[in-house]
Amino acid sequence: MKNLIKNISFLFLAFLMLSCDDDNNSVNQTDDSLKNDKFNYTGTYLWKFNIMGTEQTSSHTFFADSIQYEMKGEVYTVNYTMNKISYDKLQGKWIGETDDKTVYVLFLKDKTDSTVTLYKHKCASNGLQEAIAFDIPADDVTDDHGWNIYTLKGKELPMEVLPIAGNFVNDKHNLLLSDAVVEIDGKKVNKMSFHLGERRWVGKCDDKYLQLFFKSLENTNTIELSLNWFDDVEKLYKVKYNSIKDWQTFTKNSFTIN
């Protein structure tokens, strides 16, 4: 009888261990990939941006054991708390989980007295294991909206501005670039949004929408960009940088257009 009970207990424990291994969101605190460094960030940091012609504000409020997230705006509003699972100070890598078991991984860098640069990824496909395996993103990554600069609440919130300006031409188009207005082949397009992390500028001319993706945001004499018109602004914003294939090369024109 004792051997039978012992065997049943062993099988039950084995079953529990296998079940935990299959649960991607389960937290195994003995995992060497999970760190428990002290998280010293405090306060609320905000990032303001435009989408579809309206203003959105994203905020992260930092606590020792959690991060409170909130998005406000006409297009999208949400809030939730991510409870800390791991923080690796050396990598600036923070992993947390919401009450509904959604796992997020955040990277924080370039901290100043009033700003922090942040990258955030929702681990929708493989939970905690996805977060553990997620490496530090490249500086020019566009996935997950890229790296974004958040400003401490109470400080002036900057609006993202297209850093490239001037007259650029190729054998198809004549572009006069500025942040507020892009003139293409004589048509003036008024800015709706510019997102630095995605390298995407969007504007409107009459009932048409122009989308520009920039391969690089270096203000050089030669630039590569993707240029497309849309009738549907929602369809436009669903296009992602990594899907772009129609890159065009433009050269800066030294002559001024009147």
C-alpha positions in Angstrom: 0.0 0.0 0.0 2.8 2.4 0.9 4.5 1.7 -2.5 1.2 2.3 -4.3 0.7 5.7 -2.5 4.3 6.6 -3.2 3.9 5.8 -6.9 0.6 7.7 -7.2 2.3 10.7 -5.5 5.2 10.6 -7.9 2.9 10.4 -10.9 0.9 13.4 -9.6 4.0 15.5 -9.1 5.3 14.6 -12.5 1.9 15.6 -14.0 2.1 19.0 -12.3 5.6 19.6 -13.5 4.6 18.8 -17.1 1.6 21.1 -16.8 3.8 23.9 -15.7 6.2 23.4 -18.5 3.3 23.6 -21.0 2.0 26.8 -19.6 3.9 29.5 -21.4 2.8 32.2 -18.9 3.8 30.3 -15.8 6.6 31.9 -13.8 9.5 29.6 -12.8 11.5 31.8 -10.4 14.4 29.4 -10.6 14.8 30.2 -14.4 18.3 31.7 -14.8 16.9 34.0 -17.5 14.7 35.8 -15.0 16.4 38.5 -13.0 15.3 40.2 -9.8 17.3 43.4 -10.0 15.9 46.4 -8.1 13.7 48.6 -10.4 14.5 52.2 -9.6 12.3 54.0 -12.1 9.6 56.1 -10.5 7.0 58.6 -11.8 4.7 58.9 -14.9 6.2 59.2 -18.3 4.2 60.3 -21.4 4.5 60.1 -25.1 2.3 62.2 -27.3 1.6 61.4 -31.0 -1.0 61.9 -33.7 -2.9 59.2 -35.6 -5.7 59.7 -38.1 -5.5 63.5 -37.4 -6.2 63.2 -33.7 -3.9 63.3 -30.7 -3.1 60.2 -28.5 -1.2 60.1 -25.2 0.5 57.0 -24.0 1.7 56.8 -20.4 3.7 54.4 -18.2 3.8 55.0 -14.4 6.6 53.1 -12.8 6.5 51.4 -9.4 9.0 49.0 -7.7 6.8 46.0 -8.5 4.6 47.0 -11.4 4.0 49.4 -14.3 0.6 51.1 -14.8 -0.1 51.7 -18.5 -2.7 54.0 -20.0 -3.6 55.2 -23.5 -5.9 58.2 -24.0 -7.3 59.6 -27.2 -10.3 59.6 -29.6 -9.0 56.6 -31.6 -8.0 54.3 -28.7 -8.3 54.2 -24.9 -7.1 51.5 -22.6 -5.4 51.0 -19.2 -4.0 48.1 -17.3 -1.3 47.1 -14.8 1.7 44.9 -15.5 3.0 43.1 -12.5 6.8 42.6 -12.4 8.1 39.2 -13.2 11.7 40.1 -14.0 14.1 43.0 -14.4 17.6 42.8 -15.8 19.3 46.1 -15.0 22.2 45.4 -17.3 20.0 45.0 -20.3 17.3 47.4 -19.2 14.9 44.5 -19.7 11.6 44.4 -17.7 9.1 41.6 -18.0 5.6 41.8 -16.5 2.2 40.2 -16.6 -1.4 41.7 -16.5 -4.2 40.2 -14.5 -5.5 38.5 -17.6 -2.1 36.7 -18.0 -0.9 38.8 -20.9 2.9 39.0 -20.8 4.8 42.1 -21.9 8.5 42.8 -22.3 9.8 46.3 -22.1 13.3 47.8 -22.7 14.4 51.1 -21.2 17.5 53.1 -22.1 19.0 56.6 -22.4 17.5 57.8 -19.1 17.8 61.5 -18.4 16.3 63.8 -15.7 13.1 64.2 -17.7 13.0 61.5 -20.4 13.4 57.8 -21.0 13.5 55.9 -24.3 11.2 52.8 -24.2 10.4 49.8 -26.4 7.4 47.6 -25.6 6.4 44.2 -27.0 3.2 42.2 -26.3 4.1 38.5 -26.1 0.9 37.3 -27.7 2.1 34.0 -29.2 4.3 32.4 -26.6 3.8 34.3 -23.3 6.7 34.3 -20.8 9.0 32.1 -22.9 8.6 34.6 -25.8 9.5 37.4 -23.4 12.6 35.6 -22.1 13.9 34.9 -25.6 13.2 38.5 -26.8 16.5 40.2 -27.4 17.2 44.0 -27.2 15.8 45.6 -30.4 18.0 47.4 -32.8 18.1 51.2 -32.6 16.3 51.5 -36.0 13.6 48.8 -35.5 10.1 49.7 -36.6 8.2 46.7 -35.1 5.9 47.4 -32.2 6.1 51.1 -33.1 9.8 51.1 -32.5 11.7 53.0 -29.7 9.8 56.0 -28.4 11.0 58.8 -26.1 8.7 59.3 -23.0 8.8 62.6 -21.1 8.3 62.9 -17.3 4.8 64.2 -16.4 4.9 67.9 -15.8 7.6 68.6 -18.4 6.7 70.0 -21.8 5.7 67.2 -24.2 7.4 67.5 -27.6 5.5 66.5 -30.7 7.5 64.4 -33.2 8.8 66.3 -36.2 10.1 65.0 -39.5 13.8 65.7 -39.4 14.2 65.8 -43.2 13.5 68.9 -45.3 14.2 70.2 -48.8 13.5 69.5 -52.4 14.0 65.9 -53.6 13.5 64.5 -57.1 13.6 61.4 -59.1 12.4 60.5 -62.6 8.8 60.1 -61.3 8.2 62.7 -58.6 9.2 66.1 -57.4 9.0 66.4 -53.6 9.3 69.4 -51.4 9.6 68.0 -47.8 8.8 69.7 -44.5 7.2 68.5 -41.4 3.9 70.5 -41.7 3.4 70.3 -45.5 4.7 67.9 -48.2 4.4 69.2 -51.8 4.4 66.4 -54.3 4.2 67.1 -58.0 2.6 70.5 -57.3 0.0 69.1 -54.8 0.2 70.4 -51.2 -0.4 67.7 -48.6 -1.1 68.8 -45.0 0.4 66.8 -42.2 -1.9 64.5 -40.2 0.8 62.6 -38.3 4.5 61.7 -38.1 5.8 58.8 -36.1 9.5 58.7 -35.5 9.6 55.1 -34.4 7.9 53.8 -37.5 9.5 56.4 -39.8 6.0 57.2 -41.2 4.6 60.6 -42.3 0.9 60.8 -43.2 -0.9 63.8 -44.8 -4.2 64.7 -46.5 -4.9 66.4 -49.7 -8.6 66.9 -50.5 -10.1 63.4 -49.9 -6.9 61.5 -50.5 -4.3 60.4 -47.9 -0.5 60.3 -48.6 1.7 57.9 -46.7 5.5 58.2 -46.7 7.8 55.6 -45.2 11.5 56.6 -44.8 14.2 54.0 -45.0 16.4 56.2 -42.9 15.8 59.6 -41.2 19.3 60.9 -41.8 19.1 64.2 -43.6 21.4 63.4 -46.5 21.5 64.4 -50.2 20.0 61.0 -51.2 17.0 59.4 -49.5 15.0 56.3 -50.0 11.2 56.3 -49.3 8.0 54.6 -50.1 5.2 56.8 -51.4 1.6 55.7 -51.7 -1.9 57.3 -51.9 -4.9 55.9 -50.0 -8.7 56.5 -50.1 -9.2 54.8 -46.7 -7.1 56.3 -43.8 -7.8 53.2 -41.6 -6.4 50.9 -44.3 -3.4 53.2 -44.5 -2.5 52.9 -40.8 -2.7 49.1 -41.1 0.3 49.1 -43.4 3.6 48.2 -41.6 7.1 49.3 -42.5 8.4 45.7 -42.9 5.8 45.0 -45.7 7.2 47.8 -47.9 8.8 46.7 -51.1 8.4 49.8 -53.4 11.3 51.9 -52.2 12.2 54.8 -54.4 15.5 56.8 -54.4 15.3 60.6 -54.4 18.2 63.1 -54.8 18.3 66.5 -53.2 17.8 69.3 -55.6 20.2 72.2 -55.0 17.8 74.6 -56.8 15.1 76.3 -54.9 11.4 75.9 -56.0 9.4 79.1 -55.9 
